[in-house]
């Protein structure tokens, strides 16, 4: 029998717009009443652990994954604490983001990331929570070619490499001239890195085929994704634009033109991931978290309902997973 995939939602996206953030109990109630999700993803902030545990139990929505970011040389104790919280809450995985600079301000090396992974994986094994290192902007993995290098360093030590595939961070860079200048992407493309999911040997397909994908985030994005014109960073620059409405926004809800067909490359990666999981017994994928969120680089200032779009994504994911199972 084909192993099933659970569909969850990021706690950061359980809201309609950033103008109003519901309390914890309301968020869990919204998730339960939607009927669209199997679990909730969030590492509770200090002081909120009991509220999350209570809301999870009250509404019957498990906390199966968490996530945070950790600067090397400073936040190792924080990750250990989060893994212990995860074990207490019954989480399966902890999504891990590692900034490209450590606490000392120096750029982290592949070996440093691999060593951090090995330490985290050993601790996770003891606690029963799997750390999954995420592909993400502003992190070591924004230079996409580094993911395979770090994975091979980890595997050389006899340890499985588990990653979180958030391919929105790949898709939005396609044909995006400003993004091609960040973290050596033009150099990597010249050396043969392929972004487009429809082309052989594309980077997402490689990660999937190597069975590194244990966890996934589903945030719709399109090639050359519009920048977030309704939100700005402290320096005044608009959000980088790593989120695209999944269903057609109503007039005034979105700052740019919307085209459903533009989502096809993003959808194609999901289909590749599901097809692989259905066919390959070595696949370690267990769950996919819908992560439409209101950050500056994402949906801050947008006027469509992030939660309603997340529900639509979840229904689409279930339908695609069912198709993949039937084909297999």
GIURWO-V216884 format. One record per run of one state. SS is the DSSP state (hx for helix, st for strand, lp for the rest). FROM is the first residue (numbers start at 1). LEN is the number of residues. If there is no record, write none. Layout:
ss | from | len
SS | FROM | LEN
SS | FROM | LEN
This chain:
ss | from | len
lp | 1 | 5
st | 6 | 5
hx | 11 | 3
lp | 14 | 10
hx | 24 | 11
lp | 35 | 4
st | 39 | 3
lp | 42 | 7
hx | 49 | 11
lp | 60 | 2
st | 62 | 8
lp | 70 | 6
hx | 76 | 14
lp | 90 | 3
st | 93 | 5
lp | 98 | 1
st | 99 | 1
lp | 100 | 1
st | 101 | 1
lp | 102 | 5
st | 107 | 1
lp | 108 | 2
hx | 110 | 18
lp | 128 | 2
st | 130 | 5
lp | 135 | 4
st | 139 | 1
hx | 140 | 3
lp | 143 | 2
hx | 145 | 11
lp | 156 | 7
st | 163 | 3
lp | 166 | 2
hx | 168 | 4
lp | 172 | 5
hx | 177 | 4
lp | 181 | 4
hx | 185 | 6
lp | 191 | 12
hx | 203 | 7
lp | 210 | 3
st | 213 | 6
lp | 219 | 9
st | 228 | 5
lp | 233 | 5
st | 238 | 2
lp | 240 | 20
hx | 260 | 20
lp | 280 | 7
st | 287 | 4
lp | 291 | 15
hx | 306 | 22
lp | 328 | 1
